[in-house]
């Protein structure tokens, strides 16, 4: 099964140059003609707990997601609504008493 893989164009051209390809060769021109995609590096973070809410471990923007149970915080969001960080880092006990 073939999967797409995003690479930096500067890394590809550097690799071609290191192997003796120059900018006037067909393969180099072909690589440069491939359409680019808009890609953003994925940031990984986790929710850090406070007494009455949570905040994003990447951007530190705070959120109060209450479940209705005193002291219990809802953190079902898999991404920070503020910065877009993916909340998939391992949880640690960050409760503040």
N, C-alpha and C positions, 0 to 999 in steps of 0.2 A: 504494500500500500504506500502510495506516495503522499507526502505531506508538504505543504508550503512552509518555507522557513524565511523569515525576514532577516536580512543582513544589511550592514551599512555599505553603501555604494563606495565610500572611500576605502573600506577594507578590501572590497573586491578589486578595485582598480589598483590598489597597492600590491595585492597578490599577483595580479597580472603583470604589473611592472617588474616585480621581483623575479618573475619567471622569464623575463626577456621580451614580453609583449610591449609594444609601444602604442601610442595613441592613434597612429595611422593604420594599424592592423585591423582587419575585419572583425575579429573576435572582440577586440576592445570596443570598437564602434557599436557592435551588436549589443554588448552589455550595457553601454550607455544609452541605447535606444529603448531599452525595456521600460515600460511605464512604472512609475513609482507609486507606492501606496502611502497614504497618510497613516502613520503608526505612532502610538504613544507608548512609552515604556510603562509597564504595569508597576504601580507602587503597592507594596504589601504592608499591611499594618494590622492593628487589632484595637478593639474598643478597650479603653482603660476606664475602670469603674470609679465612680465617686459615690458619696452618700446618696445623692438624689438624681443621678444620671450617669452619663458616660461621655468621654471625649475621645476623639480620633487620635491614635498614637502617632500619626504622621503630621497632620496640620494643627492639632490641638484644639480644633473647633468643638465646642461642647454641645451636647444634645441631651434632652430629658425625654427618654422613652419610658414612660411608666406603665406598668401592667395593671395597676389598680391595687396591687398587694403592697403594703408599706415595706420599703426597703428593697423591693424587687425591681430590677431594671430590664426592660425589653431591648434586646440587641439582635433582633432577627435580620437587620439590614446587613447584607453581605458587602456593601460598598458604602463609603462615607458620602452622604449627600452633598457635602461641601467641596471636597477635593477629589473624590472619585477613587480613593485608595481601596483596594480589595482587602476585606477583613478576613484574611485567612492565616494570619500568624497565630502561632500556638497561644492559647489563653494562659494567662498567669493570674494569680490571686492578687488583684490590685484594689481590693476593697478598702475603703477608708472608714474606720470606725467612728 
